[in-house]
Amino acid sequence: MSDSQDHWRFTGENPPPELLVRYPNWDYALDEEDVEGQDETTLKPEEQQEVIGEFTAFTGGLATLADGRELTALLEVISGEVWGFEIYDPDGIWRLTYEPDTNRWQPYVESWLPIEQRCHSVSLANERLFPLRVRSTLPRHDSQEAWEVTINRAGT
């Protein structure tokens, strides 16, 4: 099997953490919706992998937890800004999203799904996790600096 960028497609799921090392930037494969087994959720590696581009949908990163562990992260990029990210934790993938109305980060809870289908949920009060530092692998195209945030137990 070829390990080219053209090979990798993920429908209804995110790419595995080991693939984010080779291909940090991902985009929706909207031009491939007619391919059997693919739909509007299908992700593919973005063509450019040097910077977080203007139209990058997801990019890889690294999360440093309060207890010192470092875990792979997948950052969701909308209009050039990070609005959420998933942490690939061996205990279960979990997600934080940014809430602009409160100017805080919040644990993401998939309340519409049955409990057994939801992603792992975390508490901001968890001293093993927070404060949490998340940094993109690649620099942003506009600043040439990595995106970075530190989130404390208040979500700020």
TORPA-4810 file (N, C-alpha, C, O; in nm, 3 decimals):
<nodes>
NODE_1_0.082_-0.117_0.000_0.000_0.000_0.000_0.088_0.125_0.000_0.186_0.132_0.073_M
NODE_2_0.052_0.221_-0.080_0.127_0.345_-0.090_0.105_0.432_0.035_-0.003_0.431_0.094_S
NODE_3_0.208_0.505_0.073_0.196_0.596_0.187_0.189_0.741_0.138_0.234_0.833_0.207_D
NODE_4_0.132_0.760_0.019_0.121_0.896_-0.033_0.001_0.966_0.029_-0.089_0.904_0.084_S
NODE_5_0.004_1.097_0.017_-0.104_1.181_0.067_-0.238_1.142_0.006_-0.341_1.152_0.072_Q
NODE_6_-0.238_1.098_-0.120_-0.361_1.064_-0.191_-0.429_0.941_-0.133_-0.548_0.919_-0.158_D
NODE_7_-0.357_0.863_-0.058_-0.410_0.737_-0.005_-0.501_0.756_0.117_-0.598_0.682_0.133_H
NODE_8_-0.471_0.852_0.200_-0.536_0.862_0.330_-0.668_0.937_0.326_-0.674_1.053_0.286_W
NODE_9_-0.777_0.867_0.367_-0.910_0.927_0.379_-0.974_0.872_0.505_-0.964_0.753_0.534_R
NODE_10_-1.040_0.959_0.582_-1.108_0.918_0.705_-1.248_0.976_0.704_-1.265_1.098_0.702_F
NODE_11_-1.347_0.889_0.706_-1.487_0.931_0.702_-1.550_0.905_0.838_-1.550_0.793_0.888_T
NODE_12_-1.604_1.011_0.898_-1.669_0.999_1.028_-1.574_0.976_1.143_-1.616_0.942_1.253_G
NODE_13_-1.445_0.994_1.120_-1.344_0.979_1.225_-1.224_1.067_1.190_-1.208_1.110_1.076_E
NODE_14_-1.143_1.091_1.289_-1.023_1.171_1.268_-0.904_1.083_1.236_-0.904_0.964_1.270_N
NODE_15_-0.802_1.139_1.171_-0.682_1.060_1.143_-0.615_1.016_1.272_-0.624_1.086_1.374_P
NODE_16_-0.547_0.902_1.271_-0.478_0.855_1.392_-0.358_0.944_1.425_-0.301_1.008_1.336_P
NODE_17_-0.321_0.949_1.552_-0.213_1.041_1.594_-0.081_1.017_1.521_-0.009_1.113_1.494_P
NODE_18_-0.048_0.894_1.490_0.080_0.868_1.423_0.084_0.928_1.283_0.193_0.959_1.232_E
NODE_19_-0.030_0.946_1.220_-0.035_1.006_1.087_-0.023_1.158_1.092_0.018_1.221_0.995_L
NODE_20_-0.059_1.218_1.206_-0.048_1.363_1.221_0.098_1.409_1.222_0.125_1.527_1.196_L
NODE_21_0.190_1.320_1.250_0.332_1.355_1.246_0.374_1.379_1.101_0.444_1.475_1.072_V
NODE_22_0.331_1.291_1.011_0.366_1.303_0.869_0.282_1.409_0.799_0.334_1.485_0.717_R
NODE_23_0.153_1.413_0.831_0.059_1.506_0.767_-0.017_1.584_0.875_-0.126_1.544_0.914_Y
NODE_24_0.039_1.694_0.924_-0.030_1.770_1.028_-0.158_1.838_0.979_-0.256_1.845_1.054_P
NODE_25_-0.160_1.887_0.855_-0.275_1.961_0.803_-0.374_1.872_0.730_-0.336_1.789_0.648_N
NODE_26_-0.504_1.891_0.763_-0.612_1.812_0.703_-0.724_1.903_0.658_-0.746_2.011_0.713_W
NODE_27_-0.795_1.857_0.555_-0.907_1.933_0.501_-1.020_1.836_0.469_-0.999_1.716_0.459_D
NODE_28_-1.139_1.890_0.452_-1.253_1.809_0.411_-1.238_1.773_0.263_-1.200_1.857_0.182_Y
NODE_29_-1.268_1.649_0.228_-1.260_1.601_0.090_-1.394_1.624_0.020_-1.453_1.530_-0.033_A
NODE_30_-1.440_1.748_0.019_-1.572_1.780_-0.035_-1.582_1.750_-0.184_-1.690_1.720_-0.235_L
NODE_31_-1.469_1.758_-0.253_-1.469_1.728_-0.397_-1.477_1.577_-0.424_-1.479_1.535_-0.540_D
NODE_32_-1.480_1.497_-0.319_-1.483_1.351_-0.334_-1.609_1.288_-0.274_-1.612_1.168_-0.249_E
NODE_33_-1.712_1.368_-0.250_-1.834_1.316_-0.187_-1.900_1.205_-0.269_-1.975_1.124_-0.214_E
NODE_34_-1.874_1.202_-0.399_-1.934_1.099_-0.484_-1.858_0.966_-0.478_-1.903_0.868_-0.537_D
NODE_35_-1.746_0.961_-0.408_-1.669_0.838_-0.394_-1.740_0.748_-0.292_-1.778_0.794_-0.184_V
NODE_36_-1.758_0.622_-0.328_-1.828_0.528_-0.239_-1.759_0.522_-0.102_-1.637_0.506_-0.094_E
NODE_37_-1.838_0.533_0.003_-1.787_0.525_0.139_-1.743_0.659_0.196_-1.705_0.667_0.313_G
NODE_38_-1.747_0.765_0.114_-1.707_0.897_0.159_-1.828_0.990_0.160_-1.924_0.970_0.085_Q
NODE_39_-1.823_1.091_0.247_-1.929_1.191_0.253_-1.869_1.324_0.298_-1.747_1.342_0.292_D
NODE_40_-1.952_1.417_0.342_-1.904_1.550_0.380_-1.816_1.551_0.504_-1.755_1.653_0.536_E
NODE_41_-1.809_1.438_0.575_-1.722_1.430_0.693_-1.583_1.376_0.660_-1.496_1.374_0.747_T
NODE_42_-1.562_1.333_0.537_-1.434_1.271_0.499_-1.320_1.373_0.504_-1.330_1.482_0.447_T
NODE_43_-1.213_1.335_0.573_-1.094_1.418_0.582_-0.983_1.359_0.496_-0.972_1.238_0.480_L
NODE_44_-0.901_1.447_0.440_-0.784_1.408_0.361_-0.669_1.502_0.396_-0.693_1.614_0.441_K
NODE_45_-0.545_1.458_0.377_-0.433_1.549_0.402_-0.441_1.670_0.309_-0.472_1.657_0.191_P
NODE_46_-0.414_1.787_0.364_-0.409_1.907_0.282_-0.285_1.900_0.193_-0.185_1.839_0.231_E
NODE_47_-0.290_1.962_0.077_-0.175_1.957_-0.013_-0.050_2.017_0.049_0.057_1.958_0.040_E
NODE_48_-0.062_2.133_0.111_0.057_2.195_0.171_0.065_2.155_0.318_-0.035_2.151_0.390_Q
NODE_49_0.186_2.126_0.360_0.210_2.078_0.496_0.320_2.159_0.567_0.381_2.111_0.662_Q
NODE_50_0.344_2.282_0.520_0.451_2.363_0.579_0.400_2.462_0.684_0.470_2.491_0.781_E
NODE_51_0.279_2.514_0.665_0.219_2.613_0.756_0.071_2.581_0.772_0.013_2.508_0.691_V
NODE_52_0.009_2.637_0.876_-0.137_2.630_0.888_-0.190_2.733_0.790_-0.178_2.854_0.813_I
NODE_53_-0.249_2.685_0.681_-0.292_2.773_0.574_-0.424_2.843_0.603_-0.491_2.816_0.702_G
NODE_54_-0.457_2.932_0.514_-0.580_3.009_0.526_-0.705_2.920_0.525_-0.806_2.954_0.587_E
NODE_55_-0.697_2.806_0.457_-0.813_2.719_0.445_-0.794_2.584_0.514_-0.872_2.491_0.490_F
NODE_56_-0.693_2.570_0.599_-0.672_2.446_0.674_-0.791_2.425_0.767_-0.833_2.517_0.836_T
NODE_57_-0.845_2.302_0.769_-0.959_2.271_0.855_-0.914_2.213_0.990_-0.973_2.242_1.094_A
NODE_58_-0.808_2.132_0.987_-0.755_2.070_1.108_-0.604_2.067_1.097_-0.548_2.054_0.988_F
NODE_59_-0.537_2.079_1.211_-0.392_2.069_1.212_-0.346_1.999_1.340_-0.412_2.007_1.444_T
NODE_60_-0.234_1.932_1.331_-0.181_1.859_1.444_-0.115_1.949_1.547_-0.072_2.060_1.517_G
NODE_61_-0.109_1.899_1.668_-0.046_1.975_1.775_-0.001_1.884_1.888_-0.011_1.761_1.880_G
NODE_62_0.048_1.947_1.991_0.096_1.875_2.109_0.035_1.939_2.233_0.036_2.061_2.248_L
NODE_63_-0.019_1.856_2.320_-0.077_1.902_2.446_0.015_1.860_2.560_0.055_1.744_2.568_A
NODE_64_0.048_1.954_2.647_0.126_1.925_2.767_0.031_1.940_2.885_-0.018_2.049_2.914_T
NODE_65_0.007_1.829_2.952_-0.085_1.828_3.064_-0.016_1.874_3.191_0.107_1.875_3.197_L
NODE_66_-0.092_1.912_3.292_-0.036_1.961_3.418_0.057_1.859_3.483_0.153_1.896_3.551_A
NODE_67_0.028_1.729_3.462_0.113_1.627_3.522_0.239_1.598_3.440_0.316_1.508_3.474_D
NODE_68_0.260_1.675_3.332_0.381_1.661_3.252_0.368_1.572_3.131_0.457_1.571_3.046_G
NODE_69_0.260_1.496_3.120_0.243_1.411_3.002_0.227_1.497_2.878_0.168_1.605_2.883_R
NODE_70_0.279_1.447_2.767_0.262_1.513_2.638_0.181_1.420_2.548_0.217_1.304_2.529_E
NODE_71_0.071_1.473_2.493_-0.019_1.394_2.410_-0.044_1.466_2.279_-0.039_1.589_2.272_L
NODE_72_-0.071_1.389_2.176_-0.104_1.444_2.045_-0.240_1.513_2.051_-0.331_1.467_2.121_T
NODE_73_-0.252_1.622_1.979_-0.378_1.696_1.970_-0.411_1.720_1.823_-0.322_1.728_1.739_A
NODE_74_-0.540_1.730_1.794_-0.588_1.769_1.662_-0.669_1.896_1.680_-0.774_1.895_1.745_L
NODE_75_-0.621_2.007_1.622_-0.682_2.138_1.638_-0.778_2.166_1.523_-0.744_2.146_1.407_L
NODE_76_-0.898_2.212_1.556_-0.997_2.250_1.455_-0.980_2.398_1.424_-0.985_2.482_1.513_E
NODE_77_-0.960_2.428_1.296_-0.934_2.565_1.252_-1.053_2.613_1.169_-1.091_2.549_1.071_V
NODE_78_-1.110_2.725_1.208_-1.219_2.786_1.133_-1.182_2.931_1.106_-1.158_3.008_1.199_I
NODE_79_-1.176_2.967_0.980_-1.140_3.104_0.940_-1.009_3.149_1.004_-0.996_3.263_1.048_S
NODE_80_-0.913_3.058_1.009_-0.781_3.092_1.060_-0.766_3.090_1.211_-0.656_3.115_1.262_G
NODE_81_-0.872_3.062_1.284_-0.867_3.058_1.431_-0.897_2.918_1.482_-0.977_2.845_1.423_E
NODE_82_-0.833_2.880_1.591_-0.859_2.751_1.654_-0.981_2.766_1.745_-0.982_2.849_1.836_V
NODE_83_-1.084_2.683_1.720_-1.209_2.690_1.797_-1.230_2.567_1.883_-1.325_2.561_1.962_W
NODE_84_-1.144_2.469_1.868_-1.155_2.349_1.949_-1.040_2.255_1.917_-0.968_2.273_1.819_G
NODE_85_-1.023_2.157_2.001_-0.921_2.056_1.975_-0.955_1.927_2.048_-1.023_1.928_2.151_F
NODE_86_-0.906_1.818_1.992_-0.919_1.687_2.055_-0.783_1.644_2.105_-0.681_1.666_2.039_E
NODE_87_-0.783_1.583_2.222_-0.661_1.530_2.281_-0.668_1.378_2.269_-0.763_1.315_2.314_I
NODE_88_-0.566_1.320_2.208_-0.557_1.175_2.191_-0.500_1.114_2.319_-0.381_1.083_2.327_Y
NODE_89_-0.585_1.097_2.418_-0.547_1.044_2.549_-0.568_0.893_2.548_-0.674_0.847_2.505_D
NODE_90_-0.471_0.814_2.595_-0.491_0.668_2.602_-0.613_0.629_2.685_-0.670_0.522_2.664_P
NODE_91_-0.654_0.716_2.780_-0.773_0.689_2.861_-0.903_0.719_2.787_-1.011_0.688_2.836_D
NODE_92_-0.893_0.780_2.670_-1.009_0.816_2.590_-0.993_0.955_2.531_-0.950_1.047_2.601_G
NODE_93_-1.025_0.971_2.405_-1.015_1.100_2.339_-1.112_1.198_2.404_-1.227_1.164_2.429_I
NODE_94_-1.066_1.318_2.431_-1.151_1.424_2.485_-1.128_1.552_2.410_-1.028_1.569_2.341_W
NODE_95_-1.224_1.644_2.425_-1.225_1.764_2.344_-1.260_1.887_2.428_-1.339_1.880_2.521_R
NODE_96_-1.197_1.999_2.391_-1.233_2.129_2.447_-1.272_2.220_2.332_-1.216_2.211_2.222_L
NODE_97_-1.368_2.308_2.357_-1.409_2.406_2.257_-1.405_2.545_2.318_-1.423_2.562_2.439_T
NODE_98_-1.382_2.642_2.233_-1.379_2.781_2.277_-1.518_2.840_2.265_-1.583_2.827_2.162_Y
NODE_99_-1.563_2.904_2.372_-1.694_2.969_2.375_-1.673_3.120_2.372_-1.641_3.179_2.475_E
NODE_100_-1.690_3.184_2.255_-1.663_3.327_2.245_-1.751_3.414_2.334_-1.709_3.522_2.377_P
NODE_101_-1.874_3.369_2.363_-1.963_3.450_2.448_-1.909_3.466_2.589_-1.928_3.570_2.652_D
NODE_102_-1.840_3.363_2.639_-1.786_3.369_2.775_-1.634_3.390_2.776_-1.574_3.411_2.882_T
NODE_103_-1.572_3.383_2.657_-1.427_3.396_2.644_-1.356_3.288_2.725_-1.253_3.313_2.789_N
NODE_104_-1.412_3.166_2.722_-1.356_3.053_2.798_-1.356_2.926_2.714_-1.431_2.910_2.618_R
NODE_105_-1.268_2.837_2.754_-1.265_2.702_2.697_-1.352_2.612_2.783_-1.352_2.624_2.905_W
NODE_106_-1.425_2.523_2.719_-1.516_2.433_2.789_-1.498_2.290_2.741_-1.470_2.267_2.623_Q
NODE_107_-1.513_2.193_2.831_-1.515_2.053_2.787_-1.633_2.032_2.693_-1.742_2.085_2.715_P
NODE_108_-1.611_1.956_2.589_-1.713_1.927_2.489_-1.787_1.801_2.531_-1.725_1.698_2.559_Y
NODE_109_-1.919_1.810_2.536_-2.001_1.695_2.574_-2.100_1.668_2.461_-2.180_1.754_2.425_V
NODE_110_-2.094_1.549_2.407_-2.183_1.510_2.297_-2.316_1.462_2.356_-2.349_1.344_2.348_E
NODE_111_-2.391_1.555_2.413_-2.513_1.521_2.487_-2.622_1.456_2.401_-2.712_1.392_2.455_S
NODE_112_-2.615_1.473_2.271_-2.716_1.414_2.183_-2.691_1.265_2.155_-2.779_1.196_2.103_W
NODE_113_-2.572_1.216_2.191_-2.538_1.075_2.168_-2.564_0.992_2.293_-2.559_1.044_2.404_L
NODE_114_-2.593_0.863_2.275_-2.599_0.775_2.392_-2.464_0.779_2.465_-2.360_0.793_2.401_P
NODE_115_-2.465_0.766_2.595_-2.344_0.779_2.677_-2.230_0.692_2.625_-2.115_0.738_2.622_I
NODE_116_-2.258_0.570_2.584_-2.152_0.479_2.540_-2.088_0.523_2.408_-1.981_0.473_2.372_E
NODE_117_-2.151_0.614_2.333_-2.095_0.662_2.206_-2.027_0.798_2.218_-1.967_0.845_2.121_Q
NODE_118_-2.034_0.861_2.332_-1.975_0.993_2.350_-1.824_0.985_2.365_-1.770_0.884_2.410_R
NODE_119_-1.756_1.095_2.327_-1.613_1.101_2.355_-1.596_1.116_2.506_-1.687_1.159_2.577_C
NODE_120_-1.481_1.080_2.553_-1.448_1.090_2.695_-1.467_1.235_2.740_-1.434_1.327_2.665_H
NODE_121_-1.518_1.257_2.858_-1.539_1.392_2.909_-1.441_1.418_3.023_-1.410_1.328_3.102_S
NODE_122_-1.394_1.542_3.031_-1.301_1.580_3.137_-1.358_1.699_3.214_-1.451_1.765_3.169_V
NODE_123_-1.302_1.724_3.330_-1.340_1.838_3.412_-1.224_1.937_3.416_-1.108_1.897_3.429_S
NODE_124_-1.255_2.064_3.405_-1.152_2.167_3.416_-1.087_2.167_3.554_-0.977_2.219_3.572_L
NODE_125_-1.154_2.108_3.653_-1.101_2.102_3.789_-0.996_1.992_3.805_-0.932_1.984_3.910_A
NODE_126_-0.977_1.908_3.704_-0.882_1.797_3.711_-0.739_1.849_3.717_-0.687_1.900_3.617_N
NODE_127_-0.675_1.836_3.832_-0.540_1.889_3.853_-0.433_1.812_3.777_-0.321_1.863_3.761_E
NODE_128_-0.462_1.692_3.730_-0.367_1.617_3.647_-0.362_1.673_3.505_-0.262_1.659_3.436_R
NODE_129_-0.473_1.738_3.463_-0.483_1.788_3.326_-0.459_1.938_3.314_-0.395_1.983_3.218_L
NODE_130_-0.509_2.015_3.410_-0.506_2.161_3.400_-0.422_2.223_3.509_-0.427_2.180_3.624_F
NODE_131_-0.342_2.325_3.473_-0.341_2.396_3.346_-0.287_2.308_3.233_-0.199_2.224_3.252_P
NODE_132_-0.342_2.331_3.115_-0.312_2.255_2.994_-0.253_2.349_2.891_-0.307_2.457_2.866_L
NODE_133_-0.144_2.309_2.831_-0.081_2.389_2.724_-0.097_2.313_2.593_-0.062_2.195_2.584_R
NODE_134_-0.150_2.380_2.491_-0.166_2.319_2.359_-0.095_2.409_2.258_-0.109_2.531_2.258_V
NODE_135_-0.018_2.344_2.171_0.062_2.417_2.071_0.051_2.344_1.938_0.059_2.221_1.932_R
NODE_136_0.034_2.420_1.830_0.030_2.359_1.697_0.169_2.313_1.656_0.270_2.370_1.698_S
NODE_137_0.173_2.208_1.575_0.299_2.157_1.523_0.359_2.256_1.424_0.480_2.281_1.424_T
NODE_138_0.274_2.311_1.339_0.318_2.402_1.233_0.292_2.547_1.271_0.206_2.575_1.356_L
NODE_139_0.365_2.641_1.209_0.336_2.783_1.231_0.215_2.826_1.148_0.178_2.761_1.050_P
NODE_140_0.154_2.936_1.190_0.043_2.996_1.115_0.100_3.068_0.993_0.209_3.125_0.999_R
NODE_141_0.026_3.067_0.884_0.074_3.131_0.761_0.089_3.283_0.775_0.174_3.343_0.710_H
NODE_142_0.008_3.345_0.859_0.009_3.491_0.870_0.115_3.545_0.966_0.162_3.657_0.949_D
NODE_143_0.151_3.466_1.066_0.247_3.516_1.165_0.379_3.439_1.168_0.477_3.484_1.226_S
NODE_144_0.379_3.322_1.103_0.496_3.233_1.105_0.529_3.183_1.245_0.640_3.136_1.271_Q
NODE_145_0.432_3.194_1.337_0.447_3.142_1.473_0.344_3.034_1.497_0.234_3.038_1.441_E
NODE_146_0.379_2.939_1.580_0.284_2.834_1.616_0.168_2.894_1.694_0.185_2.992_1.766_A
NODE_147_0.050_2.834_1.680_-0.065_2.871_1.762_-0.043_2.807_1.898_-0.004_2.690_1.905_W
NODE_148_-0.067_2.880_2.005_-0.044_2.826_2.140_-0.142_2.887_2.239_-0.175_3.005_2.231_E
NODE_149_-0.187_2.803_2.332_-0.276_2.849_2.438_-0.246_2.770_2.565_-0.211_2.652_2.558_V
NODE_150_-0.260_2.834_2.679_-0.256_2.766_2.809_-0.391_2.789_2.872_-0.436_2.903_2.885_T
NODE_151_-0.457_2.681_2.911_-0.590_2.686_2.968_-0.583_2.647_3.114_-0.535_2.538_3.147_I
NODE_152_-0.630_2.734_3.203_-0.628_2.703_3.345_-0.760_2.638_3.387_-0.847_2.614_3.304_N
NODE_153_-0.773_2.608_3.515_-0.890_2.536_3.563_-1.019_2.620_3.561_-1.127_2.567_3.583_R
NODE_154_-1.008_2.749_3.535_-1.128_2.832_3.518_-1.171_2.836_3.372_-1.275_2.893_3.339_A
NODE_155_-1.092_2.775_3.283_-1.125_2.775_3.141_-1.073_2.896_3.067_-1.101_2.913_2.949_G
NODE_156_-0.997_2.981_3.138_-0.942_3.101_3.072_-0.800_3.075_3.029_-0.736_3.164_2.972_T
</nodes>
